[in-house]
Amino acid sequence: MTDVLILGGTGWLSGRIAERWMDAGASVTCLARGTRPVPYGARLVVADRDEPEAYDAVRGRDWDEVVEVSSRSTHVAAAAAALAGDTRHLTYVSSVSVYAANNEEGADEGASLVEPAALGDDGDYARAKAACEAAVRAALPHRTAIVRPGLIGGPGDPTDRFGYWVSRFALAEGGAVLVPDAPVVRVQVIDVDDLAAFVAALGAAGFSGTVNAVGDPSPLPAVLAAAREASGHTAEVVPAAPDWLAAQGVQHWMGPRSLPLWLPDDMPGFATRSNAVYRMLGGALRPLRETLVRTLEDERARGLDRARSAGITREDELALIAALRSGGDLHAGG
Ligand SMILES: NC(=O)c1ccc[n+]([C@@H]2O[C@H](COP(=O)([O-])OP(=O)(O)OC[C@H]3O[C@@H](n4cnc5c(N)ncnc54)[C@H](OP(=O)(O)O)[C@@H]3O)[C@@H](O)[C@H]2O)c1
């Protein structure tokens, strides 16, 4: 039986990767502190990777595949060093954030990277991810797959980004929804389960190399229109100019008081990365509508009006729409 070790497995993507490996008949062990459960059928080894003995319980066993998702460079380097001698193949989940520039449309895996951070200096996510990539490559040369996802969507997303739009259109029902007027911005989403299946397939094939795991680029307005259609929203959509939104303190992309997926116009390469290698290796990309429908079902189950880690509250949104309609500014009283 194939023996797989997931460093993680209680998280969102790593849990789905564990499930895909179990679907393929593998025996799956997850190493984590156990703050959340592992998927049914997986074994949990409780360990804190901040501790030097973290890998003692999983060392000395021949692992067919190790999957690593951490962004902590000391964790990644220590695990790779501890397990390299016992591991046939390792897959590291990195990010397209490691690329140095976002100005070229369609750039492939050969594009320049940011300078890797010094080990342990993990304050900058992109540079920490680059350091993690370097650490696994150095420890397991020619036995490492590096997967660089872009925006991941689908049920269970802890970042709350992709689900914001379909959830907001559903919550608004007969009410207006505020959208950024951003016709040139693109979105490249990959469904969490397409990504998880791909990660498991790469491990099974023993692929060595680097691959972007990103969806096809779609204009943001088309993604918002698809989200609206999936939710059944038919009321008004209120576009706001980027400068006006910025003046109201509304952020791009993610986090509190943001309009998720909205990017500045001057980042044309961020959500247009090449997925040619992903497709060549057999990576699947389900239709956007399917990911939206799955996400909406999950959003309804979690509560459409719950506190979110990305987006604006409905109350804030209605106040912004009122200010925009009156030709004014939210903080100046409209
Ligand atoms: N979301 C996106 O759109 C996006 C885009 C690009 C790339 N990515 C990448 O995708 C991956 C997401 O993976 P994920 O969803 O599984 O991440 P996650 O939800 O953050 O899970 C992290 C895992 O690591 C474990 N862990 C954390 N600290 C630990 C410690 N001190 N000791 C032992 N275990 C520890 C956690 O378990 P315990 O808490 O139980 O210990 C959990 O199983 C990341 O590599 C991320 O950088 C995400």
The ligand as an ORCA input file, in Angstrom:
! r2SCAN-3c Opt
* xyz 0 1
  N      -5.810     30.013     -0.114
  C      -5.266     30.333     -1.278
  O      -5.921     30.882     -2.173
  C      -3.813     29.966     -1.537
  C      -3.187     30.476     -2.673
  C      -1.873     30.085     -2.953
  C      -1.220     29.194     -2.118
  N      -1.840     28.727     -1.001
  C      -1.135     27.738     -0.187
  O      -1.988     26.630     -0.012
  C      -1.674     25.989      1.210
  C      -2.899     25.890      2.073
  O      -2.817     24.745      2.854
  P      -3.875     24.474      4.011
  O      -5.199     25.030      3.564
  O      -3.835     23.065      4.414
  O      -3.258     25.399      5.163
  P      -3.755     25.621      6.618
  O      -5.259     25.499      6.692
  O      -3.091     26.862      7.106
  O      -3.159     24.355      7.403
  C      -1.872     24.343      7.945
  C      -1.590     22.942      8.498
  O      -0.352     22.986      9.214
  C      -0.573     22.558     10.558
  N       0.277     23.321     11.458
  C       0.341     24.672     11.609
  N       1.246     24.997     12.540
  C       1.775     23.834     12.994
  C       2.758     23.518     13.980
  N       3.389     24.446     14.705
  N       3.050     22.208     14.174
  C       2.418     21.227     13.484
  N       1.483     21.479     12.537
  C       1.160     22.770     12.293
  C      -2.039     22.820     10.822
  O      -2.550     21.925     11.777
  P      -2.739     22.256     13.325
  O      -3.282     23.654     13.425
  O      -3.689     21.188     13.752
  O      -1.395     22.106     13.953
  C      -2.668     22.484      9.446
  O      -2.854     21.090      9.314
  C      -0.579     26.784      1.861
  O       0.671     26.270      1.465
  C      -0.771     28.164      1.222
  O       0.405     28.933      1.266
  C      -3.119     29.097     -0.681
*
